[in-house]
């Protein structure tokens, strides 16, 4: 039996740091499952880890295999596992990276069934984008029906799901995006789309109950004045947001990270499969082009998500 292939990272850096090569096939442990991966989602965290941006915060043990989300088929179940069986299609999150490979071992609590009519490429993009959007909007942002939410960076992977999730929850959605992506974001359910390069339009925003920030930097700093008296900012990128509130400005800012929730992930996958949540198919790269795919995500010029496809 041929060994499975993986995108193995040997050192930090953007150039010539990843090689596609065979890895040892894992032996299934009690309480765990082995999944043959069909597609793996790529996120900004992946290229930042590769480049060494976060090496002091999230140090890697090299060599390693990046990637935290995937879709595929269960091929082995460990002793005591009853929630999945061999042959089940699943959407999953890795225990500690490792998804840029043809095979992975994980725990059943990090897996959910893939709906029958949902393809693996779309399924593989849902754990991080869907759960980050949900965490920011509802767990941290406490968004309620009738409130106004501003989504910063609405054309990206997380934003593309945050817009329809907020709209379905009964919120008025205002979004920022580039000029070329305004019609796309509007089609997702935004009531208003503002060109993020237009400071005058941003300065006119008022009475926003929640800002879901997926961008950070100067655009975020300028938006504190848009908050309502009880407004809040939930930022997935600005670690220091709580300390950036201007003197005398009402509201609060909270940095957050994705909270894994299998029930929410299942619901998002089901609703996308049923066509109830609009979702753009991701851009696809082969495993052999893992470095190119990471560079593509790093460029930030493409809407939605990107995946690595494994062998068929």
Phi, psi and omega in degrees: 000129180293144176288146177291152179263155178209158173271100187264124180265127184255337179202167178284148177136160184273344185240132172053042181251349184238134177236141176269115184207164181293147174236163179291133177289126182290149172264129187295134180263157175304136178080005181235171178227155174248132183242132169277115186279133175261325179209147179230131179283146177249136182233160178307327179303326184295312180289330177292323175294316179300314185286346181091010181302322184250023188294338177273343180262312179238073182296140180259148171267107185267148356288156180211170176243122180280181177102132184235354182222149186198170170220145181181205183238138175291127179243346174209145174235138180279169179303133177092353180275122180239349185278342178223157178227164178302133180100344180294135171277134185221155169251135186215166173240142180283159175289318182200076185064195175099004185276348178276061185205166180277352183208149181206149172253135178210183180259150184297336179290346178261013179240148169225153179295142174275126177304147187304322185259025177247123181289158183295325182295313177294315182304321184293342182268356191275326184303307184286309183296312183295315184282332173293315178300314182295316180301312182293319183287314193248314181290315180265314185282342179051042182295135181237158176302136180093347179276165177253129179239138173253123180252114181272118181086050190283347182268354180280186183299312180287315181300324181296337174263329181296321181300304180293328178296318179292320180295319179292336179278000177092012179271154169276124186255119168252138185226152171250143180197170175289162182302320183291341182257006184298315181293324178298312181294324176299321181292341179280345178126005179287134177285331181212137178235126183250135175294119185294347179268007181254091184296330181293318179295320179293324182292339181275352181292135179217160173057038175274127182280326181216134170249117172266109187260120178241015186237310183077194175069203184300321178304323180288317181304323183283352187262358179303323183290348180279347186288146171288170181306326178254025184287162180214154176244128172247113184247130177271357185232330184269094183300327185262021186302324184299329182266006183260002182293127179297150179302133178082357181275127176288169178096177179216157178237139181224127170277140180220159171238156182306134174254123182286132180214105185298321182296318178294316179301317179299318181294316179298314179299316180298315184290326175292317179299326180277356180080014182275341174241120178295138182207130181273128178304143183285162170285141185245138172231152174282160177304323180299336181257031183302317181296318178297320179296318177297319178297323179297315178294321180299326182297331176070014185263355184253146179276156175071207188249170179228143179230157167262129175262133177271179180298147178272000000 
